[in-house]
Amino acid sequence: MAERTKYILDEADMPTRWYNVVPDLPEPPPPPLHPGTREPVGPDDLAPLFPQALIAQEVSTERYIDIPEEVLDVYRLWRPSPLFRARRLEKALGTPARIYYKYEGVSPVGSHKPNTAVPQAFYNAAEGVTRLTTETGAGQWGSALAFASAVFGLECEVWQVRASYDQKPYRKLMMETFGATVHPSPSELTESGRAILAADPGSTGSLGIAISEAVEQAAQAENTRYALGSVLNHVLLHQTIIGEEALKQFELAGDTPDVLVGCTGGGSNFGGLAFPFLREKLAGRMDPVIRAVEPAACPTLTRGKYAYDFGDTAGLTPLLKMHTLGHDFIPDPIHAGGLRYHGMSPLISHIYELGLIDAVAIGQEDCFAAGVRFARTEGIIPAPEPTHALAACIQEALRCKETGEEKVILTALCGHAHLDLPAYGAYLAGDISDHALPDEVLEKSLAGLP
């Protein structure tokens, strides 16, 4: 039986800086706009939601930003995370390709999300904030912020998309164990939630609705700020520790990726792995194909419109230039709850428009089939979100089998499925079906763009 090869860095080799891709791009991304004036937002516009340190990172043009020692100290609980070569999967596929995966499921909550939750909680606590509000889909982000809030002594209040709240009860229990208060969204606790429920009492919710509720609560309390788990520049910045570690681990492996694949919902996991490699590509030191993979039910890059849109359903956030399905879009309640956001990160959308990455959309059935195949060869049950990337990896590896190419494929396995097993239960019972987004639903949603 082929062995799985593991590449581990010492703590002393953990990166001490985050990488900001913006200075290395051929042109800067479009700025966010104020929802009322339609003028570019300034620091004062963001101050009700974020601490000054995060606002500075959001608009930074510095290539590298030092990671505070207090954050590094918490990172050391699980970082550096391992890079594996999936030799057992390679053998099962009969492919000449070499498949690597960077495994983020070793974190305290089993996903990549604490990479940004920890610094966000730290910077808020350092500026005297005592309470954070946020949204969560599948629950990984809510769990991460609950953990980080506990570390830095903050209260944490989470609005979880109703579909995932019902599908994933153990995520709620994890958040509550870390001390968070969790509400299903839409809720009766906010004006935004009440408006949605009045129009649709059975609403299964969306990340856009949950964001509206969390933002509304944060804006009303002086001691409270809002924390976002994906999409914004500072969030993707924090996640680049994934790719920076992976570069060092590829040096240990003596290899270089030809294809880099990541699942994309809001974009933090994908950007975190891809941006350091994109830096190397732009500098001419390597030339990987960089591929974003999204659900066919929520295809922002492959079918969305590149336009200014609200980040939330109620229109409380700045307008972001991004690939969007429309802020009114309510996705089907697929099991990959973390990939059900109506918009893609503005930074990733901009990079996609520049032609520096490509994108594909894959249905649920193929993704869960890939997840089961991976579990039965590599011994890790992947969260529903990264099964999208694994499905694309397997497709690429099988193409190599047909052509005889010995490509090197890298992906981010951004979390395990220990709290998502009901989704696998549904798949194994034959109750998972693909949800393709109908054209008429997309057209109706896009008609509401501001």
Phi and psi in degrees as a GROMACS rama.xvg file:
@    title "Ramachandran Plot"
@    xaxis  label "Phi"
@    yaxis  label "Psi"
@TYPE xy
-64.1695  147.549  ALA-2
-96.1958  151.082  GLU-3
-86.385  128.654  ARG-4
-98.0724  133.934  THR-5
-119.384  130.923  LYS-6
-114.996  115.991  TYR-7
-120.696  134.537  ILE-8
-93.06  150.269  LEU-9
-73.0498  158.187  ASP-10
-55.9271  -35.2022  GLU-11
-65.5515  -19.6103  ALA-12
-94.5926  -0.0413034  ASP-13
-64.4757  134.182  MET-14
-57.2205  144.643  PRO-15
-112.137  7.08497  THR-16
-135.976  144.378  ARG-17
-88.272  153.777  TRP-18
-107.592  128.231  TYR-19
-102.363  114.066  ASN-20
-75.063  -19.5574  VAL-21
-54.9393  -46.2946  VAL-22
-62.5084  -20.2293  PRO-23
-95.0409  -1.66396  ASP-24
-80.8994  151.462  LEU-25
-60.0879  -29.6365  PRO-26
-150.377  149.676  GLU-27
-72.5482  154.27  PRO-28
-72.385  154.734  PRO-29
-62.6103  146.613  PRO-30
-77.647  156.012  PRO-31
-69.7648  151.083  PRO-32
-115.029  147.398  LEU-33
-66.7492  134.214  HIS-34
-65.5284  -21.8019  PRO-35
-94.0996  -49.2878  GLY-36
-89.2005  -19.2948  THR-37
63.7006  18.7943  ARG-38
-96.2162  156.372  GLU-39
-54.9338  136.721  PRO-40
-74.5236  148.661  VAL-41
-112.075  174.365  GLY-42
-54.4758  -37.2902  PRO-43
-64.6851  -30.4308  ASP-44
-68.6435  -28.9626  ASP-45
-93.8169  -12.7337  LEU-46
-58.946  -33.2364  ALA-47
-65.7665  -17.8027  PRO-48
-107.422  -35.2125  LEU-49
-129.668  151.829  PHE-50
-71.0106  159.171  PRO-51
-60.7653  -35.8265  GLN-52
-62.0396  -39.629  ALA-53
-74.7042  -34.178  LEU-54
-61.5941  -42.58  ILE-55
-62.1176  -39.0002  ALA-56
-69.527  -33.8421  GLN-57
-61.0738  -35.9397  GLU-58
-108.504  10.0391  VAL-59
-65.7683  144.875  SER-60
-114.148  12.6073  THR-61
-79.1246  138.439  GLU-62
-70.7444  -35.9845  ARG-63
-130.476  143.935  TYR-64
-128.607  125.898  ILE-65
-64.106  139.144  ASP-66
-86.4325  124.183  ILE-67
-58.2261  146.598  PRO-68
-59.991  -35.7398  GLU-69
-62.2465  -33.7848  GLU-70
-74.3312  -44.2516  VAL-71
-57.5019  -37.9371  LEU-72
-61.9461  -38.8432  ASP-73
-74.2268  -41.0993  VAL-74
-51.6889  -36.6049  TYR-75
-64.7563  -11.3331  ARG-76
-60.9129  -28.6891  LEU-77
-142.343  -11.92  TRP-78
-100.483  153.887  ARG-79
-68.4978  144.121  PRO-80
-84.8552  154.838  SER-81
-78.2967  152.692  PRO-82
-109.075  128.404  LEU-83
-112.967  146.135  PHE-84
-98.3705  126.78  ARG-85
-86.5863  66.8803  ALA-86
-65.4068  -35.1191  ARG-87
-67.9667  -39.0777  ARG-88
-66.8104  -41.6828  LEU-89
-56.3969  -45.7949  GLU-90
-64.6587  -41.4378  LYS-91
-63.8697  -34.8072  ALA-92
-81.374  -17.5325  LEU-93
65.6942  33.9253  GLY-94
-103.192  146.481  THR-95
-79.4382  -7.15153  PRO-96
-67.8973  151.408  ALA-97
-106.574  120.642  ARG-98
-109.41  125.285  ILE-99
-118.956  149.113  TYR-100
-139.546  135.675  TYR-101
-90.4277  117.664  LYS-102
-100.569  111.851  TYR-103
-97.2212  3.14095  GLU-104
-73.9064  -0.655809  GLY-105
-83.5316  -2.36594  VAL-106
-71.4989  166.109  SER-107
-57.29  -26.7436  PRO-108
-109.348  4.36167  VAL-109
83.4761  19.5657  GLY-110
-150.894  179.599  SER-111
-77.7279  -10.7785  HIS-112
-60.6527  -32.813  LYS-113
-62.8769  -17.0043  PRO-114
-57.3401  -30.8931  ASN-115
-106.852  -27.6895  THR-116
-61.729  -40.2552  ALA-117
-64.1399  -52.8703  VAL-118
-64.4949  -34.8394  PRO-119
-63.3992  -43.2412  GLN-120
-65.5632  -40.6348  ALA-121
-60.9237  -50.1461  PHE-122
-65.6175  -37.0948  TYR-123
-65.3033  -46.7559  ASN-124
-62.1798  -37.8453  ALA-125
-64.2752  -25.7321  ALA-126
-99.6132  13.4711  GLU-127
88.3491  5.5704  GLY-128
-69.1081  141.577  VAL-129
-116.716  -9.23536  THR-130
-144.811  136.297  ARG-131
-118.461  140.728  LEU-132
-116.076  152.1  THR-133
-161.324  172.009  THR-134
-110.6  165.157  GLU-135
-153.406  148.593  THR-136
-95.5332  -90.4557  GLY-137
-67.4988  -19.6629  ALA-138
112.047  -10.864  GLY-139
-62.3897  -43.8725  GLN-140
-67.9821  -44.4682  TRP-141
-59.2129  -40.368  GLY-142
-64.5215  -41.2364  SER-143
-64.992  -43.8073  ALA-144
-70.8989  -34.0644  LEU-145
-61.8364  -44.4397  ALA-146
-61.0622  -49.6897  PHE-147
-64.6718  -37.7799  ALA-148
-63.3896  -39.5403  SER-149
-63.1691  -39.8132  ALA-150
-61.624  -39.3426  VAL-151
-105.451  13.1205  PHE-152
72.389  34.4893  GLY-153
-106.734  149.148  LEU-154
-74.6429  150.299  GLU-155
-139.115  127.099  CYS-156
-124.057  126.027  GLU-157
-121.637  132.289  VAL-158
-103.683  114.663  TRP-159
-103.452  132.046  GLN-160
-50.9505  128.29  VAL-161
-52.2081  -42.8822  ARG-162
-58.0903  -43.9582  ALA-163
-76.5289  -34.0687  SER-164
-56.0681  -40.4514  TYR-165
-78.6012  -37.3787  ASP-166
-74.9756  -30.2344  GLN-167
-127.212  67.3875  LYS-168
-62.2934  -27.5099  PRO-169
-73.2688  -23.067  TYR-170
-63.9587  -43.5615  ARG-171
-58.8606  -43.9557  LYS-172
-64.793  -36.4952  LEU-173
-63.7756  -45.6397  MET-174
-60.7721  -43.2537  MET-175
-67.6932  -35.0995  GLU-176
-61.7088  -37.7142  THR-177
-77.8292  -4.51408  PHE-178
106.438  4.06357  GLY-179
-82.5889  156.99  ALA-180
-101.453  131.714  THR-181
-122.876  131.884  VAL-182
-122.682  142.238  HIS-183
-72.0162  144.745  PRO-184
-122.096  132.374  SER-185
-74.9134  150.216  PRO-186
-123.898  170.242  SER-187
-88.0878  3.81767  GLU-188
-85.0539  -13.3199  LEU-189
-131.477  158.235  THR-190
-62.748  -40.0598  GLU-191
-61.0962  -47.4131  SER-192
-65.5052  -41.5608  GLY-193
-62.9884  -37.0391  ARG-194
-64.7861  -41.3178  ALA-195
-65.4621  -45.645  ILE-196
-66.7809  -32.0659  LEU-197
-63.9073  -37.7855  ALA-198
-80.5609  -32.2595  ALA-199
-147.578  87.2762  ASP-200
-58.7075  -23.3161  PRO-201
-100.04  18.7531  GLY-202
-54.5362  131.776  SER-203
-84.9425  -3.52231  THR-204
83.0138  173.342  GLY-205
-156.696  163.613  SER-206
-63.4016  -33.6403  LEU-207
-62.5243  -40.3875  GLY-208
-67.6842  -44.6641  ILE-209
-63.2651  -36.6362  ALA-210
-62.2119  -44.5582  ILE-211
-55.7442  -43.802  SER-212
-66.4558  -43.8782  GLU-213
-68.2318  -40.6261  ALA-214
-64.9538  -43.5136  VAL-215
-57.1248  -44.4381  GLU-216
-66.615  -41.4613  GLN-217
-65.2447  -39.9467  ALA-218
-69.845  -16.9194  ALA-219
-94.1168  -6.74347  GLN-220
-127.751  129.998  ALA-221
-64.8004  -34.1744  GLU-222
-87.5692  3.95534  ASN-223
-116.646  140.381  THR-224
-129.908  167.717  ARG-225
-105.223  143.334  TYR-226
-125.085  134.512  ALA-227
-115.429  138.266  LEU-228
-92.3785  -3.69863  GLY-229
-159.93  -170.071  SER-230
74.4651  -55.1863  VAL-231
-77.7842  158.604  LEU-232
-58.9845  -43.7985  ASN-233
-67.3109  -27.2535  HIS-234
-70.0774  -46.4033  VAL-235
-65.1623  -34.8847  LEU-236
-55.5161  -50.7505  LEU-237
-61.6697  -32.336  HIS-238
-75.2565  -12.4999  GLN-239
-66.5038  -8.53986  THR-240
-60.6728  -26.1758  ILE-241
-62.06  -54.8488  ILE-242
-67.7733  -35.4481  GLY-243
-64.3285  -41.1097  GLU-244
-65.1768  -42.66  GLU-245
-61.0046  -37.2899  ALA-246
-60.1067  -44.0902  LEU-247
-65.2808  -36.5208  LYS-248
-72.0096  -31.297  GLN-249
-68.778  -29.4658  PHE-250
-63.5586  -41.3808  GLU-251
-62.2751  -38.7228  LEU-252
-76.6887  -16.4491  ALA-253
66.9332  35.6337  GLY-254
-134.513  167.22  ASP-255
-140.876  130.461  THR-256
-71.1508  139.564  PRO-257
-94.7924  -29.8574  ASP-258
-135.701  128.579  VAL-259
-117.166  127.785  LEU-260
-128.273  133.509  VAL-261
-144.139  145.875  GLY-262
-74.5652  149.224  CYS-263
-135.368  128.596  THR-264
-121.349  -75.5526  GLY-265
-93.8258  -26.6192  GLY-266
118.16  -0.865513  GLY-267
-71.3128  -42.5796  SER-268
-64.2301  -46.2358  ASN-269
-62.852  -50.3479  PHE-270
-62.2119  -37.4664  GLY-271
-61.407  -39.0879  GLY-272
-79.281  -43.3975  LEU-273
-78.2208  -36.5154  ALA-274
-60.6438  -45.4572  PHE-275
-61.1418  -34.3811  PRO-276
-72.4048  -33.5949  PHE-277
-64.0051  -38.1956  LEU-278
-56.6124  -46.0599  ARG-279
-66.2377  -35.2274  GLU-280
-67.7285  -45.328  LYS-281
-64.5746  -27.8145  LEU-282
-85.5351  -3.39884  ALA-283
81.2845  14.6275  GLY-284
-89.9267  -17.1093  ARG-285
-158.779  168.396  MET-286
-141.706  59.1064  ASP-287
-76.0451  147.1  PRO-288
-73.2891  130.324  VAL-289
-114.751  118.428  ILE-290
-124.804  124.93  ARG-291
-92.3407  138.105  ALA-292
-123.418  127.239  VAL-293
-129.555  164.606  GLU-294
-72.4703  143.135  PRO-295
-63.3592  -22.8832  ALA-296
-80.3403  -15.7486  ALA-297
-143.012  64.8434  CYS-298
-90.1465  74.5335  PRO-299
-65.8348  -46.3417  THR-300
-73.971  -42.0781  LEU-301
-81.7159  -23.3765  THR-302
-133.526  -9.27061  ARG-303
-73.8828  168.96  GLY-304
-100.909  138.154  LYS-305
-85.0406  103.266  TYR-306
-158.869  164.12  ALA-307
-72.9622  132.604  TYR-308
-151.403  161.131  ASP-309
-72.6247  147.413  PHE-310
-79.01  -10.344  GLY-311
-133.827  170.076  ASP-312
-74.7589  -37.3752  THR-313
-81.2586  -7.85727  ALA-314
77.3232  34.1517  GLY-315
-91.9052  -19.353  LEU-316
-90.9209  166.522  THR-317
-59.6512  158.513  PRO-318
-80.7681  129.772  LEU-319
-115.178  135.012  LEU-320
-81.5473  109.031  LYS-321
-155.858  165.694  MET-322
-74.3141  123.507  HIS-323
-138.839  150.879  THR-324
-97.8015  3.26129  LEU-325
100.629  133.76  GLY-326
-67.577  -12.6851  HIS-327
-87.2267  -3.04244  ASP-328
-64.9789  128.885  PHE-329
-113.141  107.016  ILE-330
-73.3473  159.461  PRO-331
-61.6247  147.151  ASP-332
-76.2316  60.8877  PRO-333
-70.1039  162.268  ILE-334
-75.5772  -19.9213  HIS-335
-81.5628  68.5145  ALA-336
-60.2552  -28.1324  GLY-337
-73.936  -6.32845  GLY-338
-113.393  27.6311  LEU-339
-110.451  31.0939  ARG-340
-90.7905  144.056  TYR-341
-74.0645  -18.5143  HIS-342
-126.295  156.916  GLY-343
-101.64  148.666  MET-344
-41.2362  129.438  SER-345
-55.99  -35.8453  PRO-346
-68.4234  -43.708  LEU-347
-68.3579  -38.543  ILE-348
-59.2955  -43.6033  SER-349
-63.1734  -44.37  HIS-350
-64.9453  -35.927  ILE-351
-65.0576  -42.4583  TYR-352
-64.096  -30.2868  GLU-353
-75.851  -7.03069  LEU-354
80.3058  18.7911  GLY-355
-89.1968  -14.9469  LEU-356
-137.209  162.826  ILE-357
-121.053  176.55  ASP-358
-149.003  146.736  ALA-359
-137.35  157.746  VAL-360
-119.818  138.862  ALA-361
-132.308  144.181  ILE-362
-79.7737  162.703  GLY-363
-58.7843  -41.5323  GLN-364
-62.7561  -46.1675  GLU-365
-63.2947  -35.4923  ASP-366
-68.0194  -46.6054  CYS-367
-67.473  -34.1522  PHE-368
-60.4907  -41.2255  ALA-369
-66.0944  -39.2746  ALA-370
-62.4788  -42.7276  GLY-371
-66.1578  -41.6488  VAL-372
-62.0704  -41.6092  ARG-373
-65.531  -44.8904  PHE-374
-60.2544  -39.8247  ALA-375
-79.1595  -10.7101  ARG-376
-109.548  -45.019  THR-377
-96.9554  -12.3171  GLU-378
82.4619  9.19209  GLY-379
-120.388  127.916  ILE-380
-87.096  110.881  ILE-381
-76.509  146.755  PRO-382
-56.8169  154.887  ALA-383
-55.6574  -33.5538  PRO-384
-61.6193  -55.4867  GLU-385
-70.7926  -8.38599  PRO-386
-62.6073  -24.139  THR-387
-63.9317  -45.8854  HIS-388
-66.6621  -38.8015  ALA-389
-64.3333  -38.7974  LEU-390
-60.3144  -42.263  ALA-391
-68.2081  -36.9696  ALA-392
-60.7144  -45.4353  CYS-393
-64.495  -41.0151  ILE-394
-58.6652  -43.9284  GLN-395
-65.9789  -41.5856  GLU-396
-64.9185  -37.0457  ALA-397
-71.5651  -31.4116  LEU-398
-63.9179  -39.0528  ARG-399
-64.0548  -34.5565  CYS-400
-62.666  -38.3757  LYS-401
-71.7944  -38.2637  GLU-402
-95.4189  -16.4224  THR-403
81.8226  7.24671  GLY-404
-73.2451  139.11  GLU-405
-100.08  62.0504  GLU-406
-73.5266  154.282  LYS-407
-104.62  121.415  VAL-408
-114.439  132.189  ILE-409
-123.529  137.065  LEU-410
-139.489  164.087  THR-411
-102.446  114.667  ALA-412
-87.9501  92.5286  LEU-413
-80.2316  -1.13906  CYS-414
175.476  161.087  GLY-415
-96.8119  172.058  HIS-416
-111.935  25.78  ALA-417
-59.6742  -28.9417  HIS-418
-103.335  9.27482  LEU-419
-118.408  17.8438  ASP-420
-63.3746  -28.4571  LEU-421
-56.6033  -30.8254  PRO-422
-65.5577  -42.1357  ALA-423
-67.6907  -35.1954  TYR-424
-59.8885  -41.5851  GLY-425
-64.4147  -40.4318  ALA-426
-64.9779  -47.7779  TYR-427
-65.4636  -26.8193  LEU-428
-85.1162  -1.06669  ALA-429
79.9411  19.2568  GLY-430
-101.03  10.3129  ASP-431
-97.6269  131.193  ILE-432
-133.713  156.104  SER-433
-76.0302  145.1  ASP-434
-121.33  97.0514  HIS-435
-84.0159  137.694  ALA-436
-76.0147  116.011  LEU-437
-66.4333  145.109  PRO-438
-58.3836  -39.5923  ASP-439
-67.6257  -33.1338  GLU-440
-67.9817  -43.0114  VAL-441
-63.9514  -45.1937  LEU-442
-61.6664  -40.2523  GLU-443
-64.9423  -41.3556  LYS-444
-68.3307  -42.6098  SER-445
-68.5652  -22.3251  LEU-446
-65.6536  -17.7115  ALA-447
-92.8287  9.43151  GLY-448
-61.5413  141.17  LEU-449
